[in-house]
Amino acid sequence: MDIEKHLILTGSSEVSWKDAIINTIEEASKSIDYISSITILKQRASIDGNKISKYFVDLDLGFTLDLDRTKN
């Protein structure tokens, strides 16, 4: 039986929304194993003057639990 758990994460970038998504997944994968899906929930940005200064994304990150892992 597979069980998928979900976390809501917020990431950011000074380059683009796509970069914010990639950065968030890369950082999450450093501490979360078996990432299986993402859903982009929200995109927003900070404005400085008349330009976007920072891009933000809220992601629903899904990952499969390792039910066979032994406790240490």
Secondary structure, DSSP 8 states (H G I E B T S, - for coil): ---EEEEEEEEEESS-HHHHHHHHHHHHTTT---EEEEEEEEEEEEEETTEEEEEEEEEEEEEE--TT----
